[in-house]
Structure formats: C-alpha cells, structure tokens
Amino acid sequence: MYVETQFSIFLVNKPGVLAGVTGALAKAHVNLVALTLMDSMEHGVLRIVTNNAEITRQVLGKTHDRWTETDVLLLELANEPGAFASVAQALANEHINISYAYCTGGAHGGRTTAVFKVADLKKAEKILTAARARSKKAPKKLKRPPGRRLPG
C-alpha cells in the first residue's frame, strides 16, 4: 500500500477529447496505472494515477487547462469476491469515510489495484495494515514502485 498522486481532468464531452489526453500521456511515455471516467451532460471527469506524476503534470500543463491533483491510497487486492468489501468494512469500522474508490482491471484469478480517496491517509493505512495482519482477505502489501511515496 502506498500514497500516490491522482489527477482529475475535466473533459468536454466530445469525440476525441479523451483520446487527446491519453495520447499526449502515451507520447510522453507515461503509463496509466489506474483510470476511471465519469460523465455528466456537459463534461466528464477523468481520474488517473500514472507511473510518473511529474511528467503527467508537465503534459497536462501543456495540453489541458482544467485539472486538479489529490493524494490517494493504492492497495493491491486479490481478484476474488469480498476483497474490496473487506477493505471498505475495515475503514467503516474505524469511521473513515471513503469519498470514492475504483479498481484497475484484474486478470481472472490475478491481482488488482484499488484506489481509495479517504480523508485521513495515515489512519487508513494504519487500519488496513492491522486488518491485513488479521485476515487473509485483507489487502496484501503493495510493493511501492521506485520513486513512490509512503503515507505521511
């Protein structure tokens, strides 16, 4: 488990806008670690976690004018029933609100990465570390890629 920068990019709902943003990141050799896209009538919100926040920031600064950053908690989960629910319950038991969450696609029987936006990153990490020690369904320790930062 580790903390990473998530970018929320506000997109006009028109053909090619999503392709333009993701294409610019690809051209800069930025890998998308996690992605979710939500829409309304006028615009969409693309939330991404990448392998390089600094380059992502530079690309967005040149190609897009409406985006924000926030810290999120990333956890590796088993791709099986109840894996996500156990994390949500562990946080709920300690009164930590999950503002939103999403997962990467996981191969059948493989692993997936869950992204959680919570109010208290340090407390959430402490709770989930303890839960992992108590339960086989709790999230396993996600190896922090080089250059990533731990909570705190």
C-alpha positions, 0 to 999 in steps of 0.5 A: 500500500502506498500514497500516490498522486491522482489527477482529475481532468475535466473533459468536454464531452466530445469525440476525441477529447479523451483520446487527446489526453491519453495520447499526449500521456502515451507520447510522453511515455507515461503509463496509466496505472489506474483510470476511471471516467465519469460523465455528466451532460456537459463534461466528464471527469477523468481520474488517473494515477500514472507511473510518473506524476511529474511528467503527467503534470508537465503534459497536462500543463501543456495540453489541458487547462482544467485539472486538479491533483489529490493524494490517494491510497493504492492497495493491491487486492486479490481478484476474488469476491469480498476483497474490496468489501473487506477493505471498505468494512475495515475503514467503516469500522474505524469511521473513515469515510471513503469519498470514492474508490475504483479498481484497475482491471484484474486478470481472472484469478490475478491481482488488482489495484484499488484506489481509495480517496479517504480523508485521513491517509495515515489512519487508513493505512494504519487500519488496513495494515492491522486488518491485513495482519488479521485476515487473509482477505485483507489487502496484501502489501503493495510493493511501492514502485521506485520513486513512490511515496509512503503515507505521511 
